[in-house]
Amino acid sequence: MAKKSVFIIGGGPAGYVSAIKAAQLGFEVTIAEKNSFGGTCLNRGCIPMKALLHITSFLDKNYRRMGINFDNLTYDLDKFRAWKDQAVKKAVKGVEILLKKNNVNIAKGEAFLLGENKVKVNESIYEPDHIILAMGSEPNIPSFIKKTEYIWTSDDALELKEVPNRLLIIGGGIIGVETATLYNRLGSEVTIFDMLENVGGVGLDKEIANELKKQINGNGIKTILGNKIDKIDGNKISVGDNIYEGDRILLAMGRKSNLNSNISEVGIITNKNKIQVNNYYETNLRSIFAIGDLIDGPMLAHKASNDGCKLISYLAKISIESYDIPSVIYTHPEIASVGLSEEAARKKYDDIKMSRFPISANARANCTKELKGMVKLITVNNRIIGVHLFGDNASEMIWSFSYFINKGIDINEMNGIVFPHPTYSEAIGEAILGVSDSMIHI
Ligand SMILES: Cc1cc2nc3c(=O)[nH]c(=O)nc-3n(C[C@H](O)[C@H](O)[C@H](O)COP(=O)(O)OP(=O)(O)OC[C@H]3O[C@@H](n4cnc5c(N)ncnc54)[C@H](O)[C@@H]3O)c2cc1C
């Protein structure tokens, strides 16, 4: 029997993971990419940002209190840029190698839909059984803002061409606070503006958001919250009667989906800048699917890849479980969450229970003196419904909670888990004990 064919538009984490998965499950796969494989994540998002946050973290450490003297500490911006570029290059090359290894056909260029089963790239026409839209997103520049030399998007900030003396950031969500952390370390005077009362973005647990605000303020990042920007004029921002002047203004007010590729011409339905899909990622046109940043849900790389895996499993008629998507903010300390915030949990349930363990009481934190933060578990009837980690290495410890939450594991079944000593993860063990009021180290 002839193989079913899949054509994927976009080679970001949604598209390239779908391509590999589909090839592994026996589909004939072609993927179109108009720029570099890896999309936003590898080229202009997760990877360059985390490479730069890593390298600049050494500027942030208080070595003196450890007895190491770094008087006259300097840095070389060109080397930082090269470090980041190397990380991007290696990641992109890796994706190209994986696609080839899995015999995925590559169509280099911009793809356009010509109909329900027809796509064009350059002069070639493809007629696949299924089309997957994975064109991702780009920085949102609202129509009332003109892109002048003063205006930066996250793409400009990650180029690392210069370190502005004064950086004004509009938007205190994940991209806003991560970029603020980066340029604060590099020596910019950074101010974040947000119409919300908190930083960290919509949906972040309020208590954790307050801790994050305290932490970044303590590092010297200013925050002006709870007010809308009235005007941007050149390098100045007006908020009420106050005018703030910067050398660069970063727009970090969300991203907009790439609704290109002729999707409206072929009649695909969109809503509020997102492609509408059902639970199986099907658009209103039966053979066309959409995943990743193009559809509703958190705009995160692992969510985009997970969409791809779930969709390909559906096309291959293989069932696969769904889990809550964790989210991380790579500030110092890091924040990692999954499930409900306290506010959302209170709205949904009458009887929630909270268990908090402060990182300051953790043995590993006592060695590193990274004492800020907490583990916060939210439970209902002994089952975890929300987890919020604020502390060093939080990003590495959150994953298992998607499983515990979605499987509805009873907290008593977790009481016997042994956490190695001394690790930050012991704070999680204590918080688990805290649900039955039996913490040991506090
Ligand atoms: C600064 C920043 C930091 C981030 N950090 C994180 C993080 O730490 N963790 C995390 O999970 N997420 C992070 N993200 C978000 C993450 O990058 C995105 O959610 C993810 O890349 C979305 O994947 P995608 O495949 O849907 O889209 P994209 O990655 O945007 O990929 C879409 C691809 O489609 C291509 N394309 C578009 N139209 C066409 C066409 N017509 N023909 C051919 N190709 C086309 C584009 O060139 C692009 O390569 C960050 C984003 C930014 C901006």
The ligand as a Gaussian input file, in Angstrom:
#p B3LYP/6-31G(d) Opt

LIG

0 1
 C       12.721000      35.712000      23.121000
 C       11.924000      34.439000      23.192000
 C       12.263000      33.486000      24.151000
 C       11.520000      32.309000      24.227000
 N       11.853000      31.399000      25.182000
 C       11.140000      30.246000      25.285000
 C       11.493000      29.265000      26.245000
 O       12.437000      29.426000      27.024000
 N       10.786000      28.127000      26.285000
 C        9.726000      27.911000      25.448000
 O        9.107000      26.851000      25.538000
 N        9.375000      28.814000      24.513000
 C       10.045000      29.977000      24.406000
 N        9.725000      30.886000      23.437000
 C        8.561000      30.597000      22.559000
 C        8.917000      29.605000      21.444000
 O       10.039000      30.088000      20.736000
 C        7.729000      29.426000      20.522000
 O        6.584000      29.098000      21.265000
 C        7.981000      28.308000      19.514000
 O        9.121000      28.598000      18.719000
 C        6.766000      28.093000      18.604000
 O        7.045000      27.078000      17.699000
 P        6.313000      26.980000      16.278000
 O        6.939000      25.840000      15.580000
 O        4.849000      27.001000      16.470000
 O        6.666000      28.342000      15.529000
 P        8.052000      29.013000      15.138000
 O        9.138000      28.582000      16.042000
 O        7.780000      30.471000      15.022000
 O        8.407000      28.403000      13.704000
 C        7.648000      28.687000      12.574000
 C        8.517000      28.507000      11.345000
 O        7.694000      28.564000      10.183000
 C        8.415000      29.245000       9.138000
 N        7.405000      29.755000       8.187000
 C        6.438000      30.681000       8.434000
 N        5.663000      30.826000       7.321000
 C        6.162000      29.999000       6.381000
 C        5.789000      29.694000       5.036000
 N        4.720000      30.241000       4.444000
 N        6.534000      28.790000       4.357000
 C        7.634000      28.198000       4.933000
 N        8.003000      28.448000       6.193000
 C        7.275000      29.317000       6.910000
 C        9.164000      30.332000       9.903000
 O       10.284000      30.785000       9.148000
 C        9.586000      29.585000      11.175000
 O       10.862000      28.981000      11.008000
 C       10.438000      32.067000      23.319000
 C       10.145000      33.010000      22.329000
 C       10.869000      34.184000      22.266000
 C       10.537000      35.186000      21.204000

